[in-house]
Amino acid sequence: MGTYDEEAAVGAVLDDVDRVTDGRAEVVCVDGSSDRTPEIARERGARVVEQEPRGYGVAVRAALRAADRPIVVTTDCDDTYPMEKLPDFLAAVNDGADVVSGDRLYHGAGAMPAFNRAGNRAFALLASALTGGRVHDTTTGMRAYRREVVESIEWTENTGLSAELLIRPLMRGYAVREEPIPYRERAGETKLDPLSGGAAIAKSIVKVGLEERLR
């Protein structure tokens, strides 16, 4: 998890992770917060790696590298994602998937602002055109990865890392499965500007898609 000023939600998220995994998950938070997020995470038993805020991708990439289990799961700490789906994600990896990606749009994502929802549908269409396959949700924060996938690819994006984490494995022939998940209204304030952030994500999708086609 990359965390940034998520004191309103991080405790609930970590409690949910602990509950659905019977306390067996190792949780790593790469944190750049100015609030009580790191304290709350440590109280819940998470390993907190503190770094200066440098963006979403930098934090998540550091968290992926810090975790050492054979299956690595990413999720956001704003309480929008259903931790009760974690066993399904892990079962899918154990059943042969290399990447399991949460599809928030399958059920409509009614809790997501309409502008963001339209943007995410546009990102999915763009990624589908570039990859040559149907992609439903490129920017979801909830995914499970087989560790060798994380270690075998050089990740380059920052704001667009969530899209890169799906597109590169997909275009390299890894077994990628999209799993429908419900999506809740976030706790706390969003940190991403929808216009500038959306433009950065679209640029990342095009860049990564073209790089993989030319690879």
NORKA-V217406 format. One record per residue. N is the residue number from 0. RES is the residue in one small letter. NEAR is the number of other C-alpha atoms within 10 Angstrom. D_FIRST is the distance of its C-alpha to the first C-alpha in Angstrom with 1 decimal. Layout:
n: <N N>
res: <RES RES>
near: <NEAR NEAR>
d_first: <D_FIRST D_FIRST>
This chain:
n: <0 1 2 3 4 5 6 7 8 9 10 11 12 13 14 15 16 17 18 19 20 21 22 23 24 25 26 27 28 29 30 31 32 33 34 35 36 37 38 39 40 41 42 43 44 45 46 47 48 49 50 51 52 53 54 55 56 57 58 59 60 61 62 63 64 65 66 67 68 69 70 71 72 73 74 75 76 77 78 79 80 81 82 83 84 85 86 87 88 89 90 91 92 93 94 95 96 97 98 99 100 101 102 103 104 105 106 107 108 109 110 111 112 113 114 115 116 117 118 119 120 121 122 123 124 125 126 127 128 129 130 131 132 133 134 135 136 137 138 139 140 141 142 143 144 145 146 147 148 149 150 151 152 153 154 155 156 157 158 159 160 161 162 163 164 165 166 167 168 169 170 171 172 173 174 175 176 177 178 179 180 181 182 183 184 185 186 187 188 189 190 191 192 193 194 195 196 197 198 199 200 201 202 203 204 205 206 207 208 209 210 211 212 213 214>
res: <m g t y d e e a a v g a v l d d v d r v t d g r a e v v c v d g s s d r t p e i a r e r g a r v v e q e p r g y g v a v r a a l r a a d r p i v v t t d c d d t y p m e k l p d f l a a v n d g a d v v s g d r l y h g a g a m p a f n r a g n r a f a l l a s a l t g g r v h d t t t g m r a y r r e v v e s i e w t e n t g l s a e l l i r p l m r g y a v r e e p i p y r e r a g e t k l d p l s g g a a i a k s i v k v g l e e r l r>
near: <24 27 27 24 21 26 22 19 19 26 21 17 22 20 15 18 21 18 14 15 14 9 13 10 15 15 23 25 27 25 24 20 18 12 13 14 24 26 13 19 24 15 12 17 15 17 17 20 17 14 13 11 16 11 15 20 19 20 24 25 20 17 23 21 13 15 17 12 11 9 19 23 24 20 21 19 27 24 23 21 23 17 22 14 17 19 12 13 26 20 12 17 20 12 9 12 19 24 29 24 27 28 25 28 21 15 11 13 18 14 13 17 11 11 10 14 17 13 18 22 17 16 24 22 18 18 25 18 14 21 20 10 12 13 22 24 27 30 23 21 24 25 23 24 25 20 19 12 17 19 11 9 12 9 16 14 21 20 23 23 24 24 25 25 26 26 22 22 20 20 19 12 9 14 14 20 22 20 19 16 21 18 21 16 14 17 16 14 10 11 11 12 9 13 12 10 14 18 14 15 25 20 15 21 27 17 14 25 23 13 11 17 12 7 8>
d_first: <0.0 3.8 6.1 9.8 12.5 11.1 13.6 15.3 12.7 10.0 12.8 13.8 10.6 10.3 14.1 13.9 11.8 14.3 17.1 16.7 16.1 18.8 16.6 16.3 12.6 11.1 7.8 6.2 4.8 6.3 8.4 11.5 12.7 16.4 16.3 15.6 11.9 11.6 14.8 13.8 10.7 13.2 15.8 13.8 13.6 10.1 10.4 9.6 10.2 11.9 13.0 15.0 13.6 14.3 12.6 9.8 10.7 11.1 7.7 6.1 9.4 9.2 6.2 8.3 11.3 10.5 10.1 13.7 14.3 16.4 14.1 10.5 8.5 5.9 5.8 6.1 6.9 10.5 12.1 13.4 12.3 14.5 12.9 16.6 16.4 14.2 17.5 19.0 16.3 16.8 20.5 20.6 19.2 21.7 24.3 24.0 21.3 19.3 16.8 16.3 15.2 15.2 18.2 18.1 21.5 23.4 24.1 24.6 21.5 24.0 21.5 20.3 22.7 25.5 25.1 21.4 22.5 25.4 23.4 21.0 24.2 25.6 22.7 23.1 26.8 26.4 24.1 26.6 29.5 28.0 26.9 30.0 28.2 27.0 23.4 22.4 18.9 17.6 14.8 13.0 9.2 9.7 11.1 12.1 13.6 16.3 15.5 18.6 17.5 14.5 17.0 20.0 19.0 18.8 16.2 17.7 16.3 14.4 14.6 15.6 13.1 12.2 16.0 16.5 14.2 16.6 19.9 20.2 19.9 22.1 24.7 24.8 25.9 23.0 23.1 20.7 20.8 19.8 19.4 20.4 18.2 19.1 17.4 17.7 18.4 15.5 15.8 16.2 17.1 15.7 15.0 16.2 19.9 21.0 23.8 22.7 19.2 21.0 23.4 20.8 19.1 22.7 23.6 20.7 21.7 25.3 24.7 22.6 25.0 28.0 26.7 26.2 29.6 31.3 29.6>
